[in-house]
């Protein structure tokens, strides 16, 4: 087995389909099928079974998948270490980022970092903060930028980048006491943020909110709010003065509610110049030195 075989098996498990895997790896289906047969011949066992809904790995196939993931991780570490043996800042930086942060702040950060270090290649994954943290635990990424309280469960090193206020926002002027009578536009978000909003509501009102619309994205909810179709509860990161929305800070026991953005990493990354350079860059941007 070699690196291409590890990549093939990992992608095959992820996609669950010969066709999709071949497309992702830019090879023909016959070539992919041939390589699987060669692996089965080499290990003298069946790796996958084909069914009506795609492929299924046998017990032996699952064992090879675990081996492939371990070897791919070790290969990346060796490659990173060798690249970082000289003084030049180059190589691959693997980052996982909360989708909301990626939408509103990451592009400017990446632009500034890559201008400073043009020989660095960024491998970026975005998703819910819980998903990003799982990638970090599995060491599939070097660094993670997550949001909310869950970041504090990380047992290693972290930097608090910022705290932004949570708001009720509407196109029209309103008071907090008006909310139970108004239409709320709800959206899918991180479980901890949803819990914070629900807890805040229960502290202030004895009836549930009038959730007349539920959408899958924060950005969609905000656009509906901008059209005057209702109000929404949002983190400050997504609100700008140019949008001319009427906003009211959410408070609990007289204190504003905030949402944290945190950079997570391990200090043993200090041997990776590319990771250290990104951490130093973040410290400069957020004035954390």
ZIZIUR-V228239 format. One record per residue. N is the residue number from 1. RES is the residue in three letters. NEAR is the number of other C-alpha atoms within 8 Angstrom. Layout:
# ZIZIUR-V228239
n->{N N}
res->{RES RES}
near->{NEAR NEAR}
This chain:
# ZIZIUR-V228239
n->{1 2 3 4 5 6 7 8 9 10 11 12 13 14 15 16 17 18 19 20 21 22 23 24 25 26 27 28 29 30 31 32 33 34 35 36 37 38 39 40 41 42 43 44 45 46 47 48 49 50 51 52 53 54 55 56 57 58 59 60 61 62 63 64 65 66 67 68 69 70 71 72 73 74 75 76 77 78 79 80 81 82 83 84 85 86 87 88 89 90 91 92 93 94 95 96 97 98 99 100 101 102 103 104 105 106 107 108 109 110 111 112 113 114 115 116 117 118 119 120 121 122 123 124 125 126 127 128 129 130 131 132 133 134 135 136 137 138 139 140 141 142 143 144 145 146 147 148 149 150 151 152 153 154 155 156 157 158 159 160 161 162 163 164 165 166 167 168 169 170 171 172 173 174 175 176 177 178 179 180 181 182 183 184 185 186 187 188 189 190 191 192 193 194 195 196 197 198 199 200 201 202 203 204 205 206 207 208 209 210 211 212 213 214 215 216 217 218 219 220 221 222 223 224 225 226 227 228 229 230 231 232 233 234 235 236 237 238 239 240 241 242 243 244 245 246 247 248 249 250 251 252 253 254 255 256 257 258 259 260 261 262 263 264 265 266 267 268 269 270 271 272 273 274 275 276 277 278 279 280 281 282 283 284 285 286 287 288 289}
res->{UNK UNK UNK UNK UNK UNK UNK UNK UNK UNK UNK UNK UNK UNK UNK UNK UNK UNK UNK UNK UNK UNK UNK UNK UNK UNK UNK UNK UNK UNK UNK UNK UNK UNK UNK UNK UNK UNK UNK UNK UNK UNK UNK UNK UNK UNK UNK UNK UNK UNK UNK UNK UNK UNK UNK UNK UNK UNK UNK UNK UNK UNK UNK UNK UNK UNK UNK UNK UNK UNK UNK UNK UNK UNK UNK UNK UNK UNK UNK UNK UNK UNK UNK UNK UNK UNK UNK UNK UNK UNK UNK UNK UNK UNK UNK UNK UNK UNK UNK UNK UNK UNK UNK UNK UNK UNK UNK UNK UNK UNK UNK UNK UNK UNK UNK UNK UNK UNK UNK UNK UNK UNK UNK UNK UNK UNK UNK UNK UNK UNK UNK UNK UNK UNK UNK UNK UNK UNK UNK UNK UNK UNK UNK UNK UNK UNK UNK UNK UNK UNK UNK UNK UNK UNK UNK UNK UNK UNK UNK UNK UNK UNK UNK UNK UNK UNK UNK UNK UNK UNK UNK UNK UNK UNK UNK UNK UNK UNK UNK UNK UNK UNK UNK UNK UNK UNK UNK UNK UNK UNK UNK UNK UNK UNK UNK UNK UNK UNK UNK UNK UNK UNK UNK UNK UNK UNK UNK UNK UNK UNK UNK UNK UNK UNK UNK UNK UNK UNK UNK UNK UNK UNK UNK UNK UNK UNK UNK UNK UNK UNK UNK UNK UNK UNK UNK UNK UNK UNK UNK UNK UNK UNK UNK UNK UNK UNK UNK UNK UNK UNK UNK UNK UNK UNK UNK UNK UNK UNK UNK UNK UNK UNK UNK UNK UNK UNK UNK UNK UNK UNK UNK UNK UNK UNK UNK UNK UNK UNK UNK UNK UNK UNK UNK UNK UNK UNK UNK UNK UNK}
near->{6 5 7 7 9 14 10 10 11 11 10 11 9 6 8 11 9 12 7 9 13 12 9 7 7 6 8 8 9 6 8 11 9 8 8 9 8 8 9 11 8 6 6 6 7 9 12 9 9 7 7 4 4 9 11 9 11 10 7 10 11 10 8 9 12 8 8 13 10 8 9 11 10 8 8 8 8 8 8 11 10 7 9 15 6 5 5 5 11 13 11 10 12 12 13 16 15 14 10 7 13 11 8 9 8 9 9 7 8 8 8 8 10 10 7 6 9 7 8 12 8 8 8 8 9 10 10 9 14 7 8 17 12 8 11 13 7 7 8 9 12 12 12 14 15 15 13 10 9 10 11 6 6 9 5 8 9 9 7 9 10 8 9 10 12 14 12 12 13 15 13 7 6 8 7 6 5 8 11 11 7 9 13 13 16 12 10 9 8 8 6 9 9 9 8 8 9 8 8 11 10 8 7 6 8 5 5 7 10 9 9 8 7 10 11 7 9 10 6 9 14 9 8 11 15 11 7 10 9 12 14 13 10 10 11 9 7 8 8 6 6 4 7 7 10 10 8 9 10 11 9 9 4 5 6 10 10 8 12 12 12 13 12 14 11 7 7 5 10 8 8 10 10 13 12 11 9 9 8 8 9 8 10 9 7 8 6 7 4}
